[in-house]
Amino acid sequence: MRGLLSNESSSWCVSVSLSVSVSVWYAHACGSYDVLMILASLIGAMNVAPFKYMWWFAAFVFLILIIVQLLQRFEGAKDGYKLCNYIFIATACVYPLVWMLGSEGTAALGLSQEVGIITVTDLVAKLGFGLYFLFNFDEIMGDADEDGVNQQSQQYV
């Protein structure tokens, strides 16, 4: 539950905002899937077996819906944008697995192992994603005008 409640939402927001032409429907759909995934994970963490596994499955389905939405935007996208989404998808898939194997799920992992995996995944998801985006901003978002002046505002001058 700890990983699903706070960690992937911020990476998802940055990943969605990378697309310049995001429709309102797309943003609402991904945001709604994210909220439903978090709520299903929370309810699953508060229930006992076997019901908690049904809620885990529901959260995983919402994660798959988010991933499908991201993959549909790949046609014609820049390589940097694709890599940012791949980073998000890879790290987002770790959280449900740790939830299932950790203390909320089957308790197959020890607490220190669970914390270690979540910490490394957070570092890759936040720091790795953020640094890659920072250093490749022009490639991902497109090149700015040569002189740095916004041409649309110049039409009124």
Residue pairs with C-beta under 8 A, 6 or more apart in sequence:
1 41
1 42
1 44
1 45
1 99
1 104
2 118
3 94
3 95
3 98
3 99
3 118
3 121
3 122
4 37
4 38
4 41
4 42
4 59
4 95
4 96
4 99
5 38
5 41
5 42
7 95
7 118
7 121
7 122
7 125
7 126
8 34
8 88
8 91
8 92
8 95
8 125
9 34
9 38
10 126
11 87
11 88
11 91
11 92
11 125
11 126
11 129
12 30
12 34
12 66
12 88
12 92
14 84
14 129
14 130
14 133
15 70
15 84
15 85
15 88
15 129
16 22
16 26
16 27
16 30
16 70
18 81
18 84
18 85
18 133
18 140
18 141
19 73
19 77
19 81
20 141
20 142
26 69
26 73
29 69
30 66
30 69
30 70
33 62
33 63
33 65
33 66
33 69
34 62
34 66
36 58
36 62
37 59
37 62
37 63
37 66
38 59
40 55
40 56
40 58
40 59
40 62
41 55
41 56
41 59
41 96
41 99
43 55
44 51
44 52
44 53
44 54
44 55
44 56
44 58
44 59
44 99
44 104
45 52
45 99
45 104
47 55
52 104
52 105
53 100
53 105
56 96
56 99
56 100
56 105
59 96
59 99
60 96
63 92
63 93
63 96
66 92
67 89
67 92
70 85
70 88
70 89
71 85
73 85
74 82
74 85
78 139
78 140
78 142
79 139
80 132
80 136
80 139
80 140
81 140
83 132
84 129
84 132
84 133
84 140
87 124
87 125
87 128
87 129
87 132
88 125
88 129
90 124
91 121
91 124
91 125
91 129
92 125
94 117
94 121
95 118
95 121
98 109
98 114
98 117
98 118
98 121
99 105
100 106
101 108
101 109
101 114
102 108
102 109
102 111
102 114
103 109
103 111
103 114
109 117
133 140
138 144
145 151
